[in-house]
């Protein structure tokens, strides 16, 4: 029995298996926080360095970490 990749999902609206690969580095472009993702459909790349916006909840958590005092 094969294992499932947590970064894979079936896109029934497109009829493909979508796989997402990311380095999980949060970036700032001066307006928004985002992560870059490579998106594949059935193993073929369809988007390179797609910018997915970080959610407000994640942005608040990052802000709290950056505002915390350091010793």
PDB file of N, CA, C, O and CB in Angstrom:
ATOM      1  N   UNK A   1       0.832  -1.167   0.000  1.00  0.00           N
ATOM      2  CA  UNK A   1       0.000   0.000   0.000  1.00  0.00           C
ATOM      3  C   UNK A   1       0.882   1.238   0.000  1.00  0.00           C
ATOM      4  O   UNK A   1       1.807   1.326   0.808  1.00  0.00           O
ATOM      5  CB  UNK A   1      -0.950  -0.006   1.200  1.00  0.00           C
ATOM      6  N   UNK A   2       0.626   2.187  -0.876  1.00  0.00           N
ATOM      7  CA  UNK A   2       1.447   3.381  -0.989  1.00  0.00           C
ATOM      8  C   UNK A   2       1.108   4.405   0.070  1.00  0.00           C
ATOM      9  O   UNK A   2       0.017   4.409   0.641  1.00  0.00           O
ATOM     10  CB  UNK A   2       1.292   3.989  -2.352  1.00  0.00           C
ATOM     11  N   UNK A   3       2.079   5.278   0.317  1.00  0.00           N
ATOM     12  CA  UNK A   3       1.829   6.348   1.277  1.00  0.00           C
ATOM     13  C   UNK A   3       1.255   7.556   0.554  1.00  0.00           C
ATOM     14  O   UNK A   3       1.436   7.714  -0.653  1.00  0.00           O
ATOM     15  CB  UNK A   3       3.123   6.730   2.031  1.00  0.00           C
ATOM     16  N   UNK A   4       0.572   8.393   1.291  1.00  0.00           N
ATOM     17  CA  UNK A   4       0.024   9.602   0.693  1.00  0.00           C
ATOM     18  C   UNK A   4       0.899  10.782   1.069  1.00  0.00           C
ATOM     19  O   UNK A   4       1.434  10.845   2.176  1.00  0.00           O
ATOM     20  CB  UNK A   4      -1.436   9.835   1.142  1.00  0.00           C
ATOM     21  N   UNK A   5       1.037  11.697   0.161  1.00  0.00           N
ATOM     22  CA  UNK A   5       1.809  12.907   0.380  1.00  0.00           C
ATOM     23  C   UNK A   5       0.867  13.965   0.943  1.00  0.00           C
ATOM     24  O   UNK A   5      -0.150  14.270   0.318  1.00  0.00           O
ATOM     25  CB  UNK A   5       2.495  13.397  -0.940  1.00  0.00           C
ATOM     26  N   UNK A   6       1.181  14.537   2.119  1.00  0.00           N
ATOM     27  CA  UNK A   6       0.268  15.540   2.685  1.00  0.00           C
ATOM     28  C   UNK A   6       0.168  16.809   1.838  1.00  0.00           C
ATOM     29  O   UNK A   6      -0.742  17.614   2.037  1.00  0.00           O
ATOM     30  CB  UNK A   6       0.718  15.907   4.080  1.00  0.00           C
ATOM     31  N   UNK A   7       1.087  16.991   0.905  1.00  0.00           N
ATOM     32  CA  UNK A   7       1.052  18.156   0.026  1.00  0.00           C
ATOM     33  C   UNK A   7       0.303  17.864  -1.267  1.00  0.00           C
ATOM     34  O   UNK A   7       0.336  18.671  -2.195  1.00  0.00           O
ATOM     35  CB  UNK A   7       2.464  18.619  -0.287  1.00  0.00           C
ATOM     36  N   UNK A   8      -0.371  16.716  -1.339  1.00  0.00           N
ATOM     37  CA  UNK A   8      -1.148  16.348  -2.523  1.00  0.00           C
ATOM     38  C   UNK A   8      -2.632  16.421  -2.211  1.00  0.00           C
ATOM     39  O   UNK A   8      -3.072  16.096  -1.108  1.00  0.00           O
ATOM     40  CB  UNK A   8      -0.771  14.935  -3.013  1.00  0.00           C
ATOM     41  N   UNK A   9      -3.383  16.850  -3.196  1.00  0.00           N
ATOM     42  CA  UNK A   9      -4.838  16.814  -3.069  1.00  0.00           C
ATOM     43  C   UNK A   9      -5.442  16.552  -4.441  1.00  0.00           C
ATOM     44  O   UNK A   9      -4.885  16.943  -5.467  1.00  0.00           O
ATOM     45  CB  UNK A   9      -5.386  18.144  -2.464  1.00  0.00           C
ATOM     46  N   UNK A  10      -6.566  15.899  -4.439  1.00  0.00           N
ATOM     47  CA  UNK A  10      -7.282  15.654  -5.690  1.00  0.00           C
ATOM     48  C   UNK A  10      -8.114  16.890  -5.996  1.00  0.00           C
ATOM     49  O   UNK A  10      -8.933  17.315  -5.181  1.00  0.00           O
ATOM     50  CB  UNK A  10      -8.183  14.369  -5.602  1.00  0.00           C
ATOM     51  N   UNK A  11      -7.902  17.455  -7.162  1.00  0.00           N
ATOM     52  CA  UNK A  11      -8.687  18.616  -7.615  1.00  0.00           C
ATOM     53  C   UNK A  11      -9.720  18.102  -8.603  1.00  0.00           C
ATOM     54  O   UNK A  11      -9.472  18.067  -9.809  1.00  0.00           O
ATOM     55  CB  UNK A  11      -7.770  19.733  -8.271  1.00  0.00           C
ATOM     56  N   UNK A  12     -10.880  17.703  -8.090  1.00  0.00           N
ATOM     57  CA  UNK A  12     -11.914  17.142  -8.960  1.00  0.00           C
ATOM     58  C   UNK A  12     -12.431  18.176  -9.951  1.00  0.00           C
ATOM     59  O   UNK A  12     -12.895  17.820 -11.035  1.00  0.00           O
ATOM     60  CB  UNK A  12     -13.070  16.599  -8.127  1.00  0.00           C
ATOM     61  N   UNK A  13     -12.354  19.468  -9.582  1.00  0.00           N
ATOM     62  CA  UNK A  13     -12.799  20.509 -10.512  1.00  0.00           C
ATOM     63  C   UNK A  13     -11.909  20.584 -11.752  1.00  0.00           C
ATOM     64  O   UNK A  13     -12.354  21.004 -12.820  1.00  0.00           O
ATOM     65  CB  UNK A  13     -12.821  21.863  -9.811  1.00  0.00           C
ATOM     66  N   UNK A  14     -10.640  20.172 -11.600  1.00  0.00           N
ATOM     67  CA  UNK A  14      -9.702  20.174 -12.727  1.00  0.00           C
ATOM     68  C   UNK A  14      -9.385  18.772 -13.227  1.00  0.00           C
ATOM     69  O   UNK A  14      -8.807  18.612 -14.303  1.00  0.00           O
ATOM     70  CB  UNK A  14      -8.419  20.869 -12.330  1.00  0.00           C
ATOM     71  N   UNK A  15      -9.758  17.756 -12.456  1.00  0.00           N
ATOM     72  CA  UNK A  15      -9.473  16.378 -12.839  1.00  0.00           C
ATOM     73  C   UNK A  15      -8.001  16.024 -12.733  1.00  0.00           C
ATOM     74  O   UNK A  15      -7.487  15.258 -13.548  1.00  0.00           O
ATOM     75  CB  UNK A  15      -9.941  16.135 -14.237  1.00  0.00           C
ATOM     76  N   UNK A  16      -7.306  16.582 -11.718  1.00  0.00           N
ATOM     77  CA  UNK A  16      -5.873  16.335 -11.553  1.00  0.00           C
ATOM     78  C   UNK A  16      -5.547  16.091 -10.083  1.00  0.00           C
ATOM     79  O   UNK A  16      -6.340  16.383  -9.187  1.00  0.00           O
ATOM     80  CB  UNK A  16      -5.047  17.524 -12.098  1.00  0.00           C
ATOM     81  N   UNK A  17      -4.352  15.546  -9.869  1.00  0.00           N
ATOM     82  CA  UNK A  17      -3.782  15.489  -8.526  1.00  0.00           C
ATOM     83  C   UNK A  17      -2.823  16.667  -8.429  1.00  0.00           C
ATOM     84  O   UNK A  17      -1.883  16.783  -9.215  1.00  0.00           O
ATOM     85  CB  UNK A  17      -3.052  14.103  -8.239  1.00  0.00           C
ATOM     86  N   UNK A  18      -3.070  17.533  -7.464  1.00  0.00           N
ATOM     87  CA  UNK A  18      -2.246  18.732  -7.297  1.00  0.00           C
ATOM     88  C   UNK A  18      -1.247  18.494  -6.172  1.00  0.00           C
ATOM     89  O   UNK A  18      -1.615  18.061  -5.080  1.00  0.00           O
ATOM     90  CB  UNK A  18      -3.128  19.983  -6.998  1.00  0.00           C
ATOM     91  N   UNK A  19       0.014  18.780  -6.451  1.00  0.00           N
ATOM     92  CA  UNK A  19       1.081  18.671  -5.470  1.00  0.00           C
ATOM     93  C   UNK A  19       1.711  20.039  -5.297  1.00  0.00           C
ATOM     94  O   UNK A  19       1.952  20.746  -6.275  1.00  0.00           O
ATOM     95  CB  UNK A  19       2.140  17.617  -5.896  1.00  0.00           C
ATOM     96  N   UNK A  20       1.976  20.411  -4.061  1.00  0.00           N
ATOM     97  CA  UNK A  20       2.572  21.712  -3.771  1.00  0.00           C
ATOM     98  C   UNK A  20       3.891  21.499  -3.054  1.00  0.00           C
ATOM     99  O   UNK A  20       3.971  20.741  -2.087  1.00  0.00           O
ATOM    100  CB  UNK A  20       1.618  22.591  -2.919  1.00  0.00           C
ATOM    101  N   UNK A  21       4.936  22.179  -3.540  1.00  0.00           N
ATOM    102  CA  UNK A  21       6.263  22.110  -2.951  1.00  0.00           C
ATOM    103  C   UNK A  21       6.660  23.520  -2.538  1.00  0.00           C
ATOM    104  O   UNK A  21       6.576  24.449  -3.342  1.00  0.00           O
ATOM    105  CB  UNK A  21       7.302  21.491  -3.947  1.00  0.00           C
ATOM    106  N   UNK A  22       7.090  23.687  -1.298  1.00  0.00           N
ATOM    107  CA  UNK A  22       7.448  25.011  -0.793  1.00  0.00           C
ATOM    108  C   UNK A  22       8.663  24.914   0.110  1.00  0.00           C
ATOM    109  O   UNK A  22       8.872  23.899   0.774  1.00  0.00           O
ATOM    110  CB  UNK A  22       6.268  25.646  -0.036  1.00  0.00           C
ATOM    111  N   UNK A  23       9.475  25.983   0.135  1.00  0.00           N
ATOM    112  CA  UNK A  23      10.591  26.044   1.073  1.00  0.00           C
ATOM    113  C   UNK A  23      10.136  26.594   2.427  1.00  0.00           C
ATOM    114  O   UNK A  23      10.921  26.634   3.375  1.00  0.00           O
ATOM    115  CB  UNK A  23      11.723  26.909   0.500  1.00  0.00           C
ATOM    116  N   UNK A  24       8.878  27.015   2.519  1.00  0.00           N
ATOM    117  CA  UNK A  24       8.261  27.520   3.751  1.00  0.00           C
ATOM    118  C   UNK A  24       8.976  28.736   4.333  1.00  0.00           C
ATOM    119  O   UNK A  24       8.954  28.948   5.545  1.00  0.00           O
ATOM    120  CB  UNK A  24       8.226  26.427   4.784  1.00  0.00           C
ATOM    121  N   UNK A  25       9.602  29.526   3.485  1.00  0.00           N
ATOM    122  CA  UNK A  25      10.225  30.777   3.919  1.00  0.00           C
ATOM    123  C   UNK A  25       9.207  31.896   3.722  1.00  0.00           C
ATOM    124  O   UNK A  25       8.692  32.098   2.622  1.00  0.00           O
ATOM    125  CB  UNK A  25      11.555  31.068   3.124  1.00  0.00           C
ATOM    126  N   UNK A  26       8.927  32.615   4.801  1.00  0.00           N
ATOM    127  CA  UNK A  26       7.983  33.732   4.722  1.00  0.00           C
ATOM    128  C   UNK A  26       8.725  34.945   4.171  1.00  0.00           C
ATOM    129  O   UNK A  26       9.792  35.311   4.665  1.00  0.00           O
ATOM    130  CB  UNK A  26       7.348  34.046   6.125  1.00  0.00           C
ATOM    131  N   UNK A  27       8.150  35.563   3.146  1.00  0.00           N
ATOM    132  CA  UNK A  27       8.767  36.713   2.491  1.00  0.00           C
ATOM    133  C   UNK A  27       7.846  37.924   2.586  1.00  0.00           C
ATOM    134  O   UNK A  27       6.636  37.793   2.772  1.00  0.00           O
ATOM    135  CB  UNK A  27       9.090  36.395   1.014  1.00  0.00           C
ATOM    136  N   UNK A  28       8.447  39.108   2.453  1.00  0.00           N
ATOM    137  CA  UNK A  28       7.711  40.377   2.503  1.00  0.00           C
ATOM    138  C   UNK A  28       8.051  41.143   1.241  1.00  0.00           C
ATOM    139  O   UNK A  28       9.227  41.323   0.927  1.00  0.00           O
ATOM    140  CB  UNK A  28       8.065  41.214   3.793  1.00  0.00           C
ATOM    141  N   UNK A  29       7.035  41.600   0.506  1.00  0.00           N
ATOM    142  CA  UNK A  29       7.285  42.358  -0.723  1.00  0.00           C
ATOM    143  C   UNK A  29       6.990  43.846  -0.557  1.00  0.00           C
ATOM    144  O   UNK A  29       6.912  44.581  -1.542  1.00  0.00           O
ATOM    145  CB  UNK A  29       6.447  41.796  -1.857  1.00  0.00           C
ATOM    146  N   UNK A  30       6.826  44.290   0.693  1.00  0.00           N
ATOM    147  CA  UNK A  30       6.500  45.681   0.956  1.00  0.00           C
ATOM    148  C   UNK A  30       5.017  45.912   1.160  1.00  0.00           C
ATOM    149  O   UNK A  30       4.608  46.965   1.649  1.00  0.00           O
ATOM    150  CB  UNK A  30       6.988  46.536  -0.163  1.00  0.00           C
ATOM    151  N   UNK A  31       4.209  44.929   0.786  1.00  0.00           N
ATOM    152  CA  UNK A  31       2.760  45.045   0.943  1.00  0.00           C
ATOM    153  C   UNK A  31       2.142  43.847   1.653  1.00  0.00           C
ATOM    154  O   UNK A  31       1.143  43.987   2.359  1.00  0.00           O
ATOM    155  CB  UNK A  31       2.114  45.216  -0.406  1.00  0.00           C
ATOM    156  N   UNK A  32       2.730  42.679   1.469  1.00  0.00           N
ATOM    157  CA  UNK A  32       2.119  41.487   2.059  1.00  0.00           C
ATOM    158  C   UNK A  32       3.173  40.440   2.382  1.00  0.00           C
ATOM    159  O   UNK A  32       4.263  40.432   1.811  1.00  0.00           O
ATOM    160  CB  UNK A  32       1.067  40.899   1.115  1.00  0.00           C
ATOM    161  N   UNK A  33       2.821  39.555   3.313  1.00  0.00           N
ATOM    162  CA  UNK A  33       3.639  38.396   3.632  1.00  0.00           C
ATOM    163  C   UNK A  33       3.179  37.241   2.762  1.00  0.00           C
ATOM    164  O   UNK A  33       1.980  37.061   2.549  1.00  0.00           O
ATOM    165  CB  UNK A  33       3.550  38.033   5.145  1.00  0.00           C
ATOM    166  N   UNK A  34       4.123  36.457   2.256  1.00  0.00           N
ATOM    167  CA  UNK A  34       3.759  35.330   1.404  1.00  0.00           C
ATOM    168  C   UNK A  34       4.828  34.247   1.469  1.00  0.00           C
ATOM    169  O   UNK A  34       5.942  34.486   1.937  1.00  0.00           O
ATOM    170  CB  UNK A  34       3.556  35.793  -0.047  1.00  0.00           C
ATOM    171  N   UNK A  35       4.482  33.063   1.000  1.00  0.00           N
ATOM    172  CA  UNK A  35       5.440  31.982   0.782  1.00  0.00           C
ATOM    173  C   UNK A  35       5.399  31.628  -0.695  1.00  0.00           C
ATOM    174  O   UNK A  35       4.357  31.723  -1.343  1.00  0.00           O
ATOM    175  CB  UNK A  35       5.120  30.729   1.681  1.00  0.00           C
ATOM    176  N   UNK A  36       6.540  31.222  -1.214  1.00  0.00           N
ATOM    177  CA  UNK A  36       6.598  30.807  -2.620  1.00  0.00           C
ATOM    178  C   UNK A  36       6.349  29.310  -2.707  1.00  0.00           C
ATOM    179  O   UNK A  36       6.878  28.529  -1.916  1.00  0.00           O
ATOM    180  CB  UNK A  36       7.970  31.174  -3.260  1.00  0.00           C
ATOM    181  N   UNK A  37       5.538  28.926  -3.680  1.00  0.00           N
ATOM    182  CA  UNK A  37       5.207  27.520  -3.870  1.00  0.00           C
ATOM    183  C   UNK A  37       5.325  27.152  -5.343  1.00  0.00           C
ATOM    184  O   UNK A  37       4.968  27.933  -6.225  1.00  0.00           O
ATOM    185  CB  UNK A  37       3.789  27.218  -3.351  1.00  0.00           C
ATOM    186  N   UNK A  38       5.832  25.952  -5.592  1.00  0.00           N
ATOM    187  CA  UNK A  38       5.774  25.370  -6.928  1.00  0.00           C
ATOM    188  C   UNK A  38       4.562  24.445  -6.932  1.00  0.00           C
ATOM    189  O   UNK A  38       4.412  23.611  -6.038  1.00  0.00           O
ATOM    190  CB  UNK A  38       7.115  24.597  -7.305  1.00  0.00           C
ATOM    191  N   UNK A  39       3.701  24.589  -7.932  1.00  0.00           N
ATOM    192  CA  UNK A  39       2.464  23.813  -8.005  1.00  0.00           C
ATOM    193  C   UNK A  39       2.545  22.871  -9.203  1.00  0.00           C
ATOM    194  O   UNK A  39       2.884  23.283 -10.312  1.00  0.00           O
ATOM    195  CB  UNK A  39       1.217  24.748  -8.115  1.00  0.00           C
ATOM    196  N   UNK A  40       2.228  21.595  -8.959  1.00  0.00           N
ATOM    197  CA  UNK A  40       2.262  20.564  -9.999  1.00  0.00           C
ATOM    198  C   UNK A  40       0.879  19.959 -10.165  1.00  0.00           C
ATOM    199  O   UNK A  40       0.169  19.751  -9.181  1.00  0.00           O
ATOM    200  CB  UNK A  40       3.296  19.465  -9.658  1.00  0.00           C
ATOM    201  N   UNK A  41       0.492  19.676 -11.394  1.00  0.00           N
ATOM    202  CA  UNK A  41      -0.724  18.922 -11.694  1.00  0.00           C
ATOM    203  C   UNK A  41      -0.295  17.633 -12.368  1.00  0.00           C
ATOM    204  O   UNK A  41       0.327  17.653 -13.430  1.00  0.00           O
ATOM    205  CB  UNK A  41      -1.716  19.744 -12.602  1.00  0.00           C
ATOM    206  N   UNK A  42      -0.634  16.505 -11.743  1.00  0.00           N
ATOM    207  CA  UNK A  42      -0.240  15.174 -12.226  1.00  0.00           C
ATOM    208  C   UNK A  42       1.258  15.099 -12.498  1.00  0.00           C
ATOM    209  O   UNK A  42       1.692  14.481 -13.471  1.00  0.00           O
ATOM    210  CB  UNK A  42      -1.016  14.819 -13.498  1.00  0.00           C
ATOM    211  N   UNK A  43       2.048  15.738 -11.626  1.00  0.00           N
ATOM    212  CA  UNK A  43       3.500  15.683 -11.732  1.00  0.00           C
ATOM    213  C   UNK A  43       4.124  16.711 -12.655  1.00  0.00           C
ATOM    214  O   UNK A  43       5.349  16.801 -12.728  1.00  0.00           O
ATOM    215  CB  UNK A  43       3.895  14.353 -12.183  1.00  0.00           C
ATOM    216  N   UNK A  44       3.326  17.481 -13.354  1.00  0.00           N
ATOM    217  CA  UNK A  44       3.849  18.486 -14.286  1.00  0.00           C
ATOM    218  C   UNK A  44       3.692  19.877 -13.673  1.00  0.00           C
ATOM    219  O   UNK A  44       2.603  20.256 -13.244  1.00  0.00           O
ATOM    220  CB  UNK A  44       3.116  18.406 -15.664  1.00  0.00           C
ATOM    221  N   UNK A  45       4.804  20.641 -13.637  1.00  0.00           N
ATOM    222  CA  UNK A  45       4.755  21.973 -13.032  1.00  0.00           C
ATOM    223  C   UNK A  45       3.834  22.895 -13.817  1.00  0.00           C
ATOM    224  O   UNK A  45       3.934  23.004 -15.039  1.00  0.00           O
ATOM    225  CB  UNK A  45       6.160  22.577 -12.954  1.00  0.00           C
ATOM    226  N   UNK A  46       2.930  23.560 -13.091  1.00  0.00           N
ATOM    227  CA  UNK A  46       2.019  24.517 -13.723  1.00  0.00           C
ATOM    228  C   UNK A  46       2.226  25.937 -13.198  1.00  0.00           C
ATOM    229  O   UNK A  46       1.854  26.901 -13.867  1.00  0.00           O
ATOM    230  CB  UNK A  46       0.574  24.091 -13.497  1.00  0.00           C
ATOM    231  N   UNK A  47       2.815  26.076 -12.010  1.00  0.00           N
ATOM    232  CA  UNK A  47       3.126  27.395 -11.450  1.00  0.00           C
ATOM    233  C   UNK A  47       4.481  27.313 -10.760  1.00  0.00           C
ATOM    234  O   UNK A  47       4.697  26.451  -9.909  1.00  0.00           O
ATOM    235  CB  UNK A  47       2.013  27.871 -10.448  1.00  0.00           C
ATOM    236  N   UNK A  48       5.382  28.198 -11.123  1.00  0.00           N
ATOM    237  CA  UNK A  48       6.687  28.263 -10.463  1.00  0.00           C
ATOM    238  C   UNK A  48       6.713  29.506  -9.588  1.00  0.00           C
ATOM    239  O   UNK A  48       6.384  30.604 -10.037  1.00  0.00           O
ATOM    240  CB  UNK A  48       7.858  28.283 -11.507  1.00  0.00           C
ATOM    241  N   UNK A  49       7.106  29.322  -8.342  1.00  0.00           N
ATOM    242  CA  UNK A  49       7.200  30.417  -7.371  1.00  0.00           C
ATOM    243  C   UNK A  49       5.884  31.183  -7.234  1.00  0.00           C
ATOM    244  O   UNK A  49       5.867  32.412  -7.166  1.00  0.00           O
ATOM    245  CB  UNK A  49       8.312  31.377  -7.775  1.00  0.00           C
ATOM    246  N   UNK A  50       4.779  30.428  -7.196  1.00  0.00           N
ATOM    247  CA  UNK A  50       3.464  31.019  -6.940  1.00  0.00           C
ATOM    248  C   UNK A  50       3.493  31.648  -5.553  1.00  0.00           C
ATOM    249  O   UNK A  50       3.948  31.019  -4.598  1.00  0.00           O
ATOM    250  CB  UNK A  50       2.317  29.947  -7.052  1.00  0.00           C
ATOM    251  N   UNK A  51       3.017  32.875  -5.435  1.00  0.00           N
ATOM    252  CA  UNK A  51       3.027  33.583  -4.152  1.00  0.00           C
ATOM    253  C   UNK A  51       1.699  33.376  -3.427  1.00  0.00           C
ATOM    254  O   UNK A  51       0.667  33.914  -3.827  1.00  0.00           O
ATOM    255  CB  UNK A  51       3.298  35.094  -4.361  1.00  0.00           C
ATOM    256  N   UNK A  52       1.745  32.590  -2.358  1.00  0.00           N
ATOM    257  CA  UNK A  52       0.542  32.358  -1.557  1.00  0.00           C
ATOM    258  C   UNK A  52       0.604  33.264  -0.335  1.00  0.00           C
ATOM    259  O   UNK A  52       1.556  33.208   0.443  1.00  0.00           O
ATOM    260  CB  UNK A  52       0.412  30.851  -1.137  1.00  0.00           C
ATOM    261  N   UNK A  53      -0.415  34.096  -0.173  1.00  0.00           N
ATOM    262  CA  UNK A  53      -0.462  35.046   0.930  1.00  0.00           C
ATOM    263  C   UNK A  53      -0.611  34.314   2.260  1.00  0.00           C
ATOM    264  O   UNK A  53      -1.409  33.385   2.385  1.00  0.00           O
ATOM    265  CB  UNK A  53      -1.615  36.040   0.734  1.00  0.00           C
ATOM    266  N   UNK A  54       0.162  34.743   3.244  1.00  0.00           N
ATOM    267  CA  UNK A  54       0.092  34.191   4.591  1.00  0.00           C
ATOM    268  C   UNK A  54      -1.202  34.682   5.245  1.00  0.00           C
ATOM    269  O   UNK A  54      -1.595  35.833   5.057  1.00  0.00           O
ATOM    270  CB  UNK A  54       1.347  34.601   5.439  1.00  0.00           C
ATOM    271  N   UNK A  55      -1.854  33.821   6.004  1.00  0.00           N
ATOM    272  CA  UNK A  55      -3.107  34.210   6.661  1.00  0.00           C
ATOM    273  C   UNK A  55      -2.846  35.259   7.739  1.00  0.00           C
ATOM    274  O   UNK A  55      -1.729  35.386   8.240  1.00  0.00           O
ATOM    275  CB  UNK A  55      -3.802  32.976   7.278  1.00  0.00           C
ATOM    276  N   UNK A  56      -3.882  36.000   8.084  1.00  0.00           N
ATOM    277  CA  UNK A  56      -3.768  37.030   9.120  1.00  0.00           C
ATOM    278  C   UNK A  56      -3.342  36.421  10.455  1.00  0.00           C
ATOM    279  O   UNK A  56      -2.573  37.031  11.199  1.00  0.00           O
ATOM    280  CB  UNK A  56      -5.102  37.774   9.284  1.00  0.00           C
ATOM    281  N   UNK A  57      -3.834  35.234  10.757  1.00  0.00           N
ATOM    282  CA  UNK A  57      -3.475  34.565  12.010  1.00  0.00           C
ATOM    283  C   UNK A  57      -1.975  34.279  12.069  1.00  0.00           C
ATOM    284  O   UNK A  57      -1.339  34.509  13.098  1.00  0.00           O
ATOM    285  CB  UNK A  57      -4.268  33.257  12.165  1.00  0.00           C
ATOM    286  N   UNK A  58      -1.416  33.781  10.978  1.00  0.00           N
ATOM    287  CA  UNK A  58       0.020  33.505  10.925  1.00  0.00           C
ATOM    288  C   UNK A  58       0.808  34.812  10.998  1.00  0.00           C
ATOM    289  O   UNK A  58       1.831  34.878  11.679  1.00  0.00           O
ATOM    290  CB  UNK A  58       0.380  32.728   9.636  1.00  0.00           C
ATOM    291  N   UNK A  59       0.346  35.839  10.310  1.00  0.00           N
ATOM    292  CA  UNK A  59       1.026  37.140  10.340  1.00  0.00           C
ATOM    293  C   UNK A  59       1.057  37.698  11.765  1.00  0.00           C
ATOM    294  O   UNK A  59       2.073  38.250  12.186  1.00  0.00           O
ATOM    295  CB  UNK A  59       0.326  38.142   9.389  1.00  0.00           C
ATOM    296  N   UNK A  60      -0.043  37.561  12.512  1.00  0.00           N
ATOM    297  CA  UNK A  60      -0.076  38.032  13.901  1.00  0.00           C
ATOM    298  C   UNK A  60       0.902  37.242  14.769  1.00  0.00           C
ATOM    299  O   UNK A  60       1.576  37.816  15.624  1.00  0.00           O
ATOM    300  CB  UNK A  60      -1.501  37.918  14.475  1.00  0.00           C
ATOM    301  N   UNK A  61       0.983  35.934  14.554  1.00  0.00           N
ATOM    302  CA  UNK A  61       1.913  35.105  15.324  1.00  0.00           C
ATOM    303  C   UNK A  61       3.360  35.510  15.044  1.00  0.00           C
ATOM    304  O   UNK A  61       4.172  35.588  15.965  1.00  0.00           O
ATOM    305  CB  UNK A  61       1.706  33.614  14.996  1.00  0.00           C
ATOM    306  N   UNK A  62       3.679  35.765  13.791  1.00  0.00           N
ATOM    307  CA  UNK A  62       5.034  36.205  13.436  1.00  0.00           C
ATOM    308  C   UNK A  62       5.324  37.560  14.066  1.00  0.00           C
ATOM    309  O   UNK A  62       6.422  37.786  14.576  1.00  0.00           O
ATOM    310  CB  UNK A  62       5.205  36.278  11.899  1.00  0.00           C
ATOM    311  N   UNK A  63       4.354  38.455  14.035  1.00  0.00           N
ATOM    312  CA  UNK A  63       4.512  39.777  14.643  1.00  0.00           C
ATOM    313  C   UNK A  63       4.787  39.660  16.137  1.00  0.00           C
ATOM    314  O   UNK A  63       5.642  40.371  16.666  1.00  0.00           O
ATOM    315  CB  UNK A  63       3.260  40.630  14.403  1.00  0.00           C
ATOM    316  N   UNK A  64       4.080  38.781  16.815  1.00  0.00           N
ATOM    317  CA  UNK A  64       4.282  38.589  18.252  1.00  0.00           C
ATOM    318  C   UNK A  64       5.677  38.050  18.544  1.00  0.00           C
ATOM    319  O   UNK A  64       6.315  38.462  19.513  1.00  0.00           O
ATOM    320  CB  UNK A  64       3.224  37.637  18.818  1.00  0.00           C
ATOM    321  N   UNK A  65       6.147  37.138  17.717  1.00  0.00           N
ATOM    322  CA  UNK A  65       7.494  36.588  17.893  1.00  0.00           C
ATOM    323  C   UNK A  65       8.539  37.684  17.714  1.00  0.00           C
ATOM    324  O   UNK A  65       9.486  37.779  18.494  1.00  0.00           O
ATOM    325  CB  UNK A  65       7.750  35.436  16.896  1.00  0.00           C
ATOM    326  N   UNK A  66       8.366  38.500  16.695  1.00  0.00           N
ATOM    327  CA  UNK A  66       9.336  39.563  16.418  1.00  0.00           C
ATOM    328  C   UNK A  66       9.309  40.657  17.484  1.00  0.00           C
ATOM    329  O   UNK A  66      10.330  41.298  17.734  1.00  0.00           O
ATOM    330  CB  UNK A  66       9.066  40.172  15.050  1.00  0.00           C
ATOM    331  N   UNK A  67       8.154  40.879  18.113  1.00  0.00           N
ATOM    332  CA  UNK A  67       8.022  41.920  19.130  1.00  0.00           C
ATOM    333  C   UNK A  67       8.462  41.449  20.518  1.00  0.00           C
ATOM    334  O   UNK A  67       8.640  42.267  21.421  1.00  0.00           O
ATOM    335  CB  UNK A  67       6.589  42.399  19.189  1.00  0.00           C
ATOM    336  N   UNK A  68       8.635  40.152  20.690  1.00  0.00           N
ATOM    337  CA  UNK A  68       9.000  39.608  21.997  1.00  0.00           C
ATOM    338  C   UNK A  68      10.408  40.058  22.383  1.00  0.00           C
ATOM    339  O   UNK A  68      11.300  40.127  21.538  1.00  0.00           O
ATOM    340  CB  UNK A  68       8.911  38.065  21.989  1.00  0.00           C
ATOM    341  N   UNK A  69      10.597  40.363  23.666  1.00  0.00           N
ATOM    342  CA  UNK A  69      11.938  40.777  24.112  1.00  0.00           C
ATOM    343  C   UNK A  69      12.920  39.613  24.005  1.00  0.00           C
ATOM    344  O   UNK A  69      12.554  38.453  24.192  1.00  0.00           O
ATOM    345  CB  UNK A  69      11.892  41.303  25.569  1.00  0.00           C
ATOM    346  N   UNK A  70      14.152  39.940  23.705  1.00  0.00           N
ATOM    347  CA  UNK A  70      15.207  38.919  23.620  1.00  0.00           C
ATOM    348  C   UNK A  70      16.210  39.159  24.739  1.00  0.00           C
ATOM    349  O   UNK A  70      16.339  40.274  25.243  1.00  0.00           O
ATOM    350  CB  UNK A  70      15.917  38.947  22.222  1.00  0.00           C
ATOM    351  N   UNK A  71      16.897  38.131  25.110  1.00  0.00           N
ATOM    352  CA  UNK A  71      17.885  38.250  26.197  1.00  0.00           C
ATOM    353  C   UNK A  71      19.254  37.964  25.680  1.00  0.00           C
ATOM    354  O   UNK A  71      20.222  38.012  26.438  1.00  0.00           O
ATOM    355  CB  UNK A  71      17.560  37.307  27.354  1.00  0.00           C
TER     356      UNK A  71
END
